[in-house]
């Protein structure tokens, strides 16, 4: 685990920016992703960016049973919501 806190600066516009601190250690405590070779665990912004590009949602949007199927598509999420499973 990363012991040091990582600070990043996010530029919102030319005239305004906001310091953001990565909370990787805290995120890892709550990450339910079971895909072991995943390099994005705990780095939520990277995880969300990756999955949205693939037209998916990250594992944290699903319960344990649904996450373990690795079907993270929008369609699967919508089916689970319609079945009141999420």
KEFI-346252 format. One record per atom (N, C-alpha, C, CB): residue number from 1; x, y, z. Coordinates in Angstrom, 1 decimal, decimal comma. Glycine has a CB too. Layout:
BEGIN
+-----+--------+--------+--------+
!   i !     xx !     yy !     zz !
+-----+--------+--------+--------+
! NUM !      X !      Y !      Z !
...
+-----+--------+--------+--------+
This chain:
BEGIN
+-----+--------+--------+--------+
!   i !     xx !     yy !     zz !
+-----+--------+--------+--------+
!   1 !    0,8 !   -1,2 !    0,0 !
!   1 !    0,0 !    0,0 !    0,0 !
!   1 !    0,9 !    1,2 !    0,0 !
!   1 !   -0,9 !    0,0 !    1,2 !
!   2 !    0,3 !    2,3 !   -0,5 !
!   2 !    1,0 !    3,5 !   -0,6 !
!   2 !    0,9 !    4,2 !    0,8 !
!   2 !    0,5 !    4,4 !   -1,7 !
!   3 !    2,0 !    4,5 !    1,4 !
!   3 !    2,0 !    5,1 !    2,8 !
!   3 !    1,9 !    6,6 !    2,7 !
!   3 !    3,2 !    4,7 !    3,5 !
!   4 !    2,4 !    7,2 !    1,6 !
!   4 !    2,5 !    8,7 !    1,5 !
!   4 !    1,2 !    9,2 !    0,8 !
!   4 !    3,7 !    9,1 !    0,8 !
!   5 !    0,8 !   10,3 !    1,1 !
!   5 !   -0,4 !   10,9 !    0,5 !
!   5 !    0,1 !   11,6 !   -0,8 !
!   5 !   -1,1 !   11,9 !    1,4 !
!   6 !   -0,7 !   11,4 !   -1,8 !
!   6 !   -0,3 !   12,0 !   -3,1 !
!   6 !   -1,2 !   13,1 !   -3,4 !
!   6 !   -0,5 !   10,9 !   -4,3 !
!   7 !   -0,6 !   14,3 !   -3,7 !
!   7 !   -1,4 !   15,5 !   -4,0 !
!   7 !   -1,4 !   15,7 !   -5,5 !
!   7 !   -0,9 !   16,7 !   -3,2 !
!   8 !   -2,6 !   16,0 !   -6,0 !
!   8 !   -2,6 !   16,3 !   -7,4 !
!   8 !   -3,3 !   17,7 !   -7,6 !
!   8 !   -3,4 !   15,2 !   -8,2 !
!   9 !   -3,0 !   18,4 !   -8,6 !
!   9 !   -3,7 !   19,7 !   -8,8 !
!   9 !   -4,6 !   19,5 !  -10,1 !
!   9 !   -2,7 !   20,8 !   -9,0 !
!  10 !   -5,8 !   19,7 !   -9,9 !
!  10 !   -6,8 !   19,6 !  -11,0 !
!  10 !   -7,1 !   21,0 !  -11,5 !
!  10 !   -8,0 !   18,8 !  -10,6 !
!  11 !   -6,8 !   21,3 !  -12,7 !
!  11 !   -7,1 !   22,7 !  -13,2 !
!  11 !   -8,6 !   22,6 !  -13,8 !
!  11 !   -6,1 !   23,0 !  -14,4 !
!  12 !   -9,4 !   23,5 !  -13,2 !
!  12 !  -10,8 !   23,6 !  -13,5 !
!  12 !  -10,9 !   24,5 !  -14,7 !
!  12 !  -11,7 !   24,0 !  -12,3 !
!  13 !  -10,2 !   25,6 !  -14,7 !
!  13 !  -10,2 !   26,5 !  -15,8 !
!  13 !   -8,9 !   27,3 !  -15,7 !
!  13 !  -11,4 !   27,5 !  -15,7 !
!  14 !   -8,6 !   28,1 !  -16,7 !
!  14 !   -7,4 !   28,9 !  -16,6 !
!  14 !   -7,2 !   29,7 !  -15,4 !
!  14 !   -7,3 !   29,8 !  -17,9 !
!  15 !   -8,3 !   30,2 !  -14,8 !
!  15 !   -8,2 !   31,1 !  -13,7 !
!  15 !   -8,5 !   30,4 !  -12,3 !
!  15 !   -9,2 !   32,2 !  -13,9 !
!  16 !   -8,8 !   29,1 !  -12,3 !
!  16 !   -9,1 !   28,5 !  -11,1 !
!  16 !   -8,7 !   27,1 !  -11,0 !
!  16 !  -10,7 !   28,6 !  -10,8 !
!  17 !   -8,1 !   26,6 !   -9,9 !
!  17 !   -7,7 !   25,2 !   -9,8 !
!  17 !   -8,1 !   24,7 !   -8,4 !
!  17 !   -6,2 !   25,0 !  -10,0 !
!  18 !   -8,0 !   23,5 !   -8,2 !
!  18 !   -8,4 !   22,9 !   -6,9 !
!  18 !   -7,4 !   21,8 !   -6,6 !
!  18 !   -9,9 !   22,3 !   -6,9 !
!  19 !   -6,8 !   21,8 !   -5,4 !
!  19 !   -5,9 !   20,7 !   -5,0 !
!  19 !   -6,8 !   19,5 !   -4,6 !
!  19 !   -5,0 !   21,2 !   -3,8 !
!  20 !   -6,4 !   18,4 !   -5,1 !
!  20 !   -7,1 !   17,1 !   -4,8 !
!  20 !   -6,1 !   16,2 !   -4,2 !
!  20 !   -7,8 !   16,6 !   -6,0 !
!  21 !   -6,4 !   15,4 !   -3,2 !
!  21 !   -5,6 !   14,5 !   -2,5 !
!  21 !   -6,1 !   13,1 !   -2,9 !
!  21 !   -5,5 !   14,7 !   -1,0 !
!  22 !   -5,3 !   12,2 !   -3,4 !
!  22 !   -5,7 !   10,8 !   -3,6 !
!  22 !   -5,8 !   10,1 !   -2,3 !
!  22 !   -4,7 !   10,1 !   -4,6 !
!  23 !   -6,9 !    9,4 !   -2,1 !
!  23 !   -7,1 !    8,7 !   -0,9 !
!  23 !   -7,0 !    7,2 !   -1,1 !
!  23 !   -8,5 !    9,0 !   -0,2 !
!  24 !   -6,0 !    6,7 !   -1,8 !
!  24 !   -5,9 !    5,4 !   -2,3 !
!  24 !   -6,0 !    4,3 !   -1,2 !
!  24 !   -4,5 !    5,2 !   -3,0 !
!  25 !   -5,3 !    4,6 !    0,0 !
!  25 !   -5,4 !    3,6 !    1,1 !
!  25 !   -6,8 !    3,4 !    1,6 !
!  25 !   -4,5 !    4,0 !    2,2 !
!  26 !   -7,5 !    4,5 !    1,7 !
!  26 !   -8,9 !    4,5 !    2,2 !
!  26 !   -9,8 !    3,8 !    1,2 !
!  26 !   -9,4 !    5,9 !    2,6 !
!  27 !   -9,6 !    4,2 !   -0,1 !
!  27 !  -10,3 !    3,6 !   -1,2 !
!  27 !  -10,1 !    2,1 !   -1,3 !
!  27 !   -9,9 !    4,2 !   -2,5 !
!  28 !   -8,9 !    1,6 !   -1,0 !
!  28 !   -8,6 !    0,2 !   -1,1 !
!  28 !   -9,4 !   -0,6 !    0,0 !
!  28 !   -7,1 !   -0,1 !   -0,9 !
!  29 !   -9,6 !    0,0 !    1,1 !
!  29 !  -10,4 !   -0,6 !    2,2 !
!  29 !  -11,8 !   -0,9 !    1,8 !
!  29 !  -10,4 !    0,2 !    3,4 !
!  30 !  -12,4 !   -0,1 !    0,9 !
!  30 !  -13,7 !   -0,3 !    0,4 !
!  30 !  -13,9 !   -0,9 !   -1,0 !
!  30 !  -14,4 !    1,0 !    0,5 !
!  31 !  -12,8 !   -1,1 !   -1,7 !
!  31 !  -12,9 !   -1,6 !   -3,0 !
!  31 !  -13,3 !   -3,0 !   -3,1 !
!  31 !  -11,5 !   -1,4 !   -3,8 !
!  32 !  -14,4 !   -3,3 !   -3,8 !
!  32 !  -14,9 !   -4,7 !   -3,8 !
!  32 !  -14,5 !   -5,4 !   -5,1 !
!  32 !  -16,4 !   -4,7 !   -3,6 !
!  33 !  -13,6 !   -4,8 !   -5,9 !
!  33 !  -13,2 !   -5,4 !   -7,2 !
!  33 !  -12,5 !   -6,7 !   -6,9 !
!  33 !  -12,3 !   -4,4 !   -8,0 !
!  34 !  -12,9 !   -7,8 !   -7,6 !
!  34 !  -12,3 !   -9,1 !   -7,4 !
!  34 !  -11,4 !   -9,4 !   -8,6 !
!  34 !  -13,4 !  -10,1 !   -7,3 !
!  35 !  -11,2 !   -8,5 !   -9,5 !
!  35 !  -10,3 !   -8,8 !  -10,6 !
!  35 !   -8,9 !   -8,5 !  -10,2 !
!  35 !  -10,6 !   -7,8 !  -11,9 !
!  36 !   -8,2 !   -9,6 !   -9,9 !
!  36 !   -6,9 !   -9,5 !   -9,2 !
!  36 !   -5,8 !   -8,8 !  -10,0 !
!  36 !   -6,4 !  -10,8 !   -8,9 !
!  37 !   -5,6 !   -8,9 !  -11,3 !
!  37 !   -4,5 !   -8,1 !  -11,9 !
!  37 !   -4,8 !   -6,7 !  -12,2 !
!  37 !   -4,2 !   -8,8 !  -13,2 !
!  38 !   -5,9 !   -6,2 !  -11,6 !
!  38 !   -6,3 !   -4,8 !  -11,8 !
!  38 !   -5,3 !   -3,8 !  -11,2 !
!  38 !   -7,7 !   -4,5 !  -11,2 !
!  39 !   -4,8 !   -2,9 !  -12,0 !
!  39 !   -3,8 !   -1,9 !  -11,6 !
!  39 !   -4,5 !   -0,6 !  -11,1 !
!  39 !   -2,8 !   -1,6 !  -12,7 !
!  40 !   -5,8 !   -0,5 !  -11,2 !
!  40 !   -6,5 !    0,7 !  -10,9 !
!  40 !   -7,1 !    0,6 !   -9,5 !
!  40 !   -7,5 !    1,0 !  -11,9 !
!  41 !   -7,0 !   -0,5 !   -8,8 !
!  41 !   -7,6 !   -0,6 !   -7,5 !
!  41 !   -7,2 !    0,5 !   -6,5 !
!  41 !   -7,3 !   -2,0 !   -6,8 !
!  42 !   -8,2 !    1,2 !   -5,9 !
!  42 !   -7,9 !    2,2 !   -5,0 !
!  42 !   -7,7 !    3,6 !   -5,7 !
!  42 !   -6,7 !    1,9 !   -4,2 !
!  43 !   -7,6 !    3,6 !   -7,0 !
!  43 !   -7,4 !    4,9 !   -7,7 !
!  43 !   -8,7 !    5,1 !   -8,5 !
!  43 !   -6,2 !    4,9 !   -8,7 !
!  44 !   -9,7 !    5,5 !   -7,8 !
!  44 !  -11,1 !    5,6 !   -8,3 !
!  44 !  -11,2 !    6,4 !   -9,6 !
!  44 !  -12,0 !    6,1 !   -7,3 !
!  45 !  -10,6 !    7,5 !   -9,7 !
!  45 !  -10,7 !    8,3 !  -10,9 !
!  45 !  -10,2 !    7,6 !  -12,1 !
!  45 !   -9,9 !    9,6 !  -10,7 !
!  46 !   -9,1 !    6,8 !  -12,0 !
!  46 !   -8,6 !    6,0 !  -13,1 !
!  46 !   -9,6 !    4,9 !  -13,4 !
!  46 !   -7,2 !    5,5 !  -12,8 !
!  47 !  -10,1 !    4,2 !  -12,4 !
!  47 !  -11,0 !    3,1 !  -12,6 !
!  47 !  -12,3 !    3,6 !  -13,3 !
!  47 !  -11,4 !    2,5 !  -11,2 !
!  48 !  -12,9 !    4,7 !  -12,8 !
!  48 !  -14,1 !    5,2 !  -13,5 !
!  48 !  -13,8 !    5,6 !  -14,9 !
!  48 !  -14,7 !    6,4 !  -12,7 !
!  49 !  -12,7 !    6,3 !  -15,1 !
!  49 !  -12,4 !    6,7 !  -16,5 !
!  49 !  -12,3 !    5,4 !  -17,4 !
!  49 !  -11,1 !    7,5 !  -16,5 !
!  50 !  -11,6 !    4,4 !  -17,0 !
!  50 !  -11,4 !    3,2 !  -17,7 !
!  50 !  -12,7 !    2,5 !  -18,1 !
!  50 !  -10,5 !    2,2 !  -17,0 !
!  51 !  -13,5 !    2,3 !  -17,1 !
!  51 !  -14,8 !    1,6 !  -17,3 !
!  51 !  -15,8 !    2,4 !  -18,1 !
!  51 !  -15,4 !    1,3 !  -16,0 !
!  52 !  -15,8 !    3,7 !  -18,0 !
!  52 !  -16,7 !    4,5 !  -18,8 !
!  52 !  -16,3 !    4,4 !  -20,3 !
!  52 !  -16,8 !    6,0 !  -18,3 !
!  53 !  -15,0 !    4,4 !  -20,5 !
!  53 !  -14,5 !    4,3 !  -21,9 !
!  53 !  -15,0 !    3,0 !  -22,5 !
!  53 !  -13,0 !    4,4 !  -22,0 !
!  54 !  -15,2 !    1,9 !  -21,7 !
!  54 !  -15,6 !    0,6 !  -22,1 !
!  54 !  -17,1 !    0,5 !  -22,1 !
!  54 !  -14,9 !   -0,5 !  -21,3 !
!  55 !  -17,8 !    1,6 !  -21,8 !
!  55 !  -19,3 !    1,5 !  -21,6 !
!  55 !  -19,7 !    0,6 !  -20,5 !
!  55 !  -20,0 !    1,1 !  -22,9 !
!  56 !  -19,0 !    0,7 !  -19,4 !
!  56 !  -19,2 !   -0,1 !  -18,2 !
!  56 !  -19,2 !    0,8 !  -17,0 !
!  56 !  -18,1 !   -1,2 !  -18,1 !
!  57 !  -19,6 !    0,2 !  -15,9 !
!  57 !  -19,5 !    0,8 !  -14,5 !
!  57 !  -18,5 !    0,0 !  -13,7 !
!  57 !  -20,9 !    0,9 !  -13,8 !
!  58 !  -17,8 !    0,7 !  -12,8 !
!  58 !  -16,8 !   -0,1 !  -12,0 !
!  58 !  -17,5 !   -1,0 !  -11,1 !
!  58 !  -15,9 !    0,9 !  -11,2 !
!  59 !  -16,7 !   -2,0 !  -10,6 !
!  59 !  -17,3 !   -3,0 !   -9,7 !
!  59 !  -18,0 !   -2,5 !   -8,4 !
!  59 !  -16,2 !   -3,9 !   -9,3 !
!  60 !  -17,6 !   -1,3 !   -7,9 !
!  60 !  -18,2 !   -0,8 !   -6,7 !
!  60 !  -19,6 !   -0,4 !   -6,9 !
!  60 !  -17,4 !    0,4 !   -6,3 !
!  61 !  -20,1 !   -0,4 !   -8,2 !
!  61 !  -21,5 !   -0,1 !   -8,4 !
!  61 !  -22,4 !   -1,3 !   -8,3 !
!  61 !  -21,7 !    0,5 !   -9,8 !
!  62 !  -21,8 !   -2,5 !   -8,1 !
!  62 !  -22,5 !   -3,7 !   -8,0 !
!  62 !  -22,4 !   -4,4 !   -6,6 !
!  62 !  -22,0 !   -4,7 !   -9,1 !
!  63 !  -23,4 !   -5,3 !   -6,3 !
!  63 !  -23,2 !   -6,0 !   -5,1 !
!  63 !  -22,2 !   -7,2 !   -5,3 !
!  63 !  -24,6 !   -6,6 !   -4,6 !
!  64 !  -21,9 !   -7,9 !   -4,3 !
!  64 !  -20,8 !   -8,9 !   -4,4 !
!  64 !  -21,1 !  -10,0 !   -5,5 !
!  64 !  -20,6 !   -9,6 !   -3,1 !
!  65 !  -22,4 !  -10,4 !   -5,5 !
!  65 !  -22,7 !  -11,5 !   -6,5 !
!  65 !  -22,6 !  -10,9 !   -7,9 !
!  65 !  -24,2 !  -11,9 !   -6,2 !
!  66 !  -23,2 !   -9,8 !   -8,2 !
!  66 !  -23,1 !   -9,2 !   -9,5 !
!  66 !  -21,7 !   -8,8 !  -10,0 !
!  66 !  -24,1 !   -8,0 !   -9,6 !
!  67 !  -20,9 !   -8,3 !   -9,0 !
!  67 !  -19,5 !   -7,9 !   -9,3 !
!  67 !  -18,7 !   -9,1 !   -9,8 !
!  67 !  -18,9 !   -7,2 !   -8,1 !
!  68 !  -19,0 !  -10,3 !   -9,1 !
!  68 !  -18,2 !  -11,4 !   -9,4 !
!  68 !  -18,4 !  -12,0 !  -10,8 !
!  68 !  -18,4 !  -12,5 !   -8,4 !
!  69 !  -19,5 !  -11,6 !  -11,5 !
!  69 !  -19,7 !  -12,0 !  -12,9 !
!  69 !  -18,8 !  -11,3 !  -13,9 !
!  69 !  -21,2 !  -11,8 !  -13,3 !
!  70 !  -18,2 !  -10,2 !  -13,5 !
!  70 !  -17,4 !   -9,3 !  -14,3 !
!  70 !  -18,2 !   -8,7 !  -15,5 !
!  70 !  -16,3 !  -10,1 !  -14,9 !
!  71 !  -19,6 !   -8,8 !  -15,5 !
!  71 !  -20,4 !   -8,1 !  -16,4 !
!  71 !  -20,7 !   -6,8 !  -15,8 !
!  71 !  -21,7 !   -9,0 !  -16,8 !
!  72 !  -20,0 !   -5,8 !  -16,3 !
!  72 !  -20,2 !   -4,5 !  -15,7 !
!  72 !  -20,8 !   -3,5 !  -16,7 !
!  72 !  -18,8 !   -3,9 !  -15,2 !
!  73 !  -21,5 !   -4,0 !  -17,6 !
!  73 !  -22,1 !   -3,2 !  -18,7 !
!  73 !  -23,3 !   -2,4 !  -18,1 !
!  73 !  -22,6 !   -4,1 !  -19,8 !
!  74 !  -23,6 !   -1,3 !  -18,8 !
!  74 !  -24,7 !   -0,4 !  -18,4 !
!  74 !  -26,0 !   -1,3 !  -18,4 !
!  74 !  -24,8 !    0,8 !  -19,3 !
!  75 !  -26,1 !   -2,1 !  -19,4 !
!  75 !  -27,3 !   -3,0 !  -19,6 !
!  75 !  -27,5 !   -3,9 !  -18,4 !
!  75 !  -27,2 !   -3,8 !  -20,9 !
!  76 !  -26,4 !   -4,5 !  -18,0 !
!  76 !  -26,5 !   -5,4 !  -16,8 !
!  76 !  -26,9 !   -4,7 !  -15,6 !
!  76 !  -25,1 !   -6,2 !  -16,6 !
!  77 !  -26,3 !   -3,5 !  -15,4 !
!  77 !  -26,7 !   -2,7 !  -14,2 !
!  77 !  -28,2 !   -2,3 !  -14,3 !
!  77 !  -25,8 !   -1,4 !  -14,2 !
!  78 !  -28,6 !   -1,9 !  -15,5 !
!  78 !  -30,1 !   -1,5 !  -15,6 !
!  78 !  -31,0 !   -2,7 !  -15,3 !
!  78 !  -30,3 !   -1,0 !  -17,0 !
!  79 !  -30,6 !   -3,9 !  -15,8 !
!  79 !  -31,4 !   -5,1 !  -15,5 !
!  79 !  -31,5 !   -5,4 !  -14,0 !
!  79 !  -30,8 !   -6,4 !  -16,2 !
!  80 !  -30,4 !   -5,2 !  -13,3 !
!  80 !  -30,3 !   -5,5 !  -11,8 !
!  80 !  -31,2 !   -4,4 !  -11,1 !
!  80 !  -28,9 !   -5,4 !  -11,3 !
!  81 !  -31,2 !   -3,2 !  -11,6 !
!  81 !  -32,0 !   -2,1 !  -11,0 !
!  81 !  -33,5 !   -2,5 !  -11,2 !
!  81 !  -31,6 !   -0,7 !  -11,6 !
!  82 !  -33,8 !   -2,9 !  -12,4 !
!  82 !  -35,2 !   -3,2 !  -12,8 !
!  82 !  -35,7 !   -4,4 !  -12,0 !
!  82 !  -35,4 !   -3,4 !  -14,3 !
!  83 !  -34,8 !   -5,3 !  -11,6 !
!  83 !  -35,2 !   -6,5 !  -10,8 !
!  83 !  -35,1 !   -6,2 !   -9,3 !
!  83 !  -34,3 !   -7,6 !  -11,2 !
!  84 !  -34,9 !   -4,9 !   -9,0 !
!  84 !  -34,7 !   -4,5 !   -7,6 !
!  84 !  -33,6 !   -5,3 !   -6,8 !
!  84 !  -36,1 !   -4,7 !   -6,8 !
!  85 !  -32,6 !   -5,6 !   -7,6 !
!  85 !  -31,5 !   -6,3 !   -7,0 !
!  85 !  -30,4 !   -5,4 !   -6,5 !
!  85 !  -30,9 !   -7,3 !   -7,9 !
!  86 !  -30,4 !   -4,1 !   -6,9 !
!  86 !  -29,5 !   -3,1 !   -6,5 !
!  86 !  -30,3 !   -1,9 !   -5,9 !
!  86 !  -28,6 !   -2,6 !   -7,7 !
+-----+--------+--------+--------+
